[in-house]
Amino acid sequence: MLDLLIEIQQRTGVAYLFVSHDLSVVRHISHRVAVLYRGEIVEYGDADQVTSDPTHPYTRKLLMSAPVADPAQQRVRRLERQRLIAEQSGLVA
């Protein structure tokens, strides 16, 4: 489905507003990305830049929540996401 949207965009020049919590999908389909946290834009820019070098903790948490096939890598991501959540909530100094 996503590849079909990309194909239609390339053929017609149509623009989409695509909303998702899965930043790996967003990176695949989007040119520009805005990350919203509690109704505010906390990060904005080129999709490759935002998804490869995020500056906001919420963007990093979203990237860490995307599933991966490797169980060991998924475990590392889960621990990192939990650390970010604790850090943001003030549980870790």
N, C-alpha and C positions, 0 to 999 in steps of 0.2 A: 504494500500500500504506500509506504513512504517513497519508494523508488518511483512509483507512478506519479505521486505529487511532484517530485523533482522533475520528472520527464515533462509533465504538463507545464511546469514553470519555465523550463528551458525552451519549450516550443512556443508558448504564448506570452511569456513575460509577466504573468500574473504574480501578484504578491500575496503571501499568506501571513496571518498571525497565528503562529503555532504555539500552543501552551502545553507544557509537559514538565513533570518533575524528573524525568529521565534525561540527564544532560548528554548521555552518549547518543541518544536519538536526536536531541536538539542539535548537537554538533554535526550529525549526519545530514540534516535537512536544512539547517539555517546558515545564513551569512552573518547576521548580527544577532546578538543575544542580550537580553536584559534579564537580570536575576532579581526577583522581588522577594523581600523578606518583610513580613508584617505590613504589607501594603506599600512599601517604599522600595525604589530601585536601589540596590546596594552594589550592583556591578553591571557594567554595560560595555559592550565592545564587540570586536570581531569574534565569531564563534570559536575559531581555533585558539585564539589567545585566551579567551575567558575560560575555556574548558581545559586548556593545557597548563595555564599558570594563574589559577584563581587567587584573588586577593582577599575576598571576604570569607569568613568562617562558614557561613551558610552555603556558599557556592561549593566549598570544599566538602561539606557534609553531603550535599546533593551528589557530587561526583563519587563519593565513597559509598553511597547507597545503591549505585547501579550494580546489578549482579554480574559476576564473571564466572566462567566455566571452571576455573581452577579452584578447588576447595581451599587450598593453602592461601592463595591470593585473596579469596573471599574472606577468610578468617582475619587476615591482616587488615583488610578494608574495614571490616566490622569493628575491630579494636580501635582503629584510627577514628572512625566515625563516633564511637562511644567516647573517646578522649576529647574530640572536638565538642561534643554535646556537653560533657562535664565542664570543659573549659569555658564555654559560652555561658553556662548557667552559674558560673562562679564556684563550682565545686572543686576546681583545681586552680592553684595559683600559678 
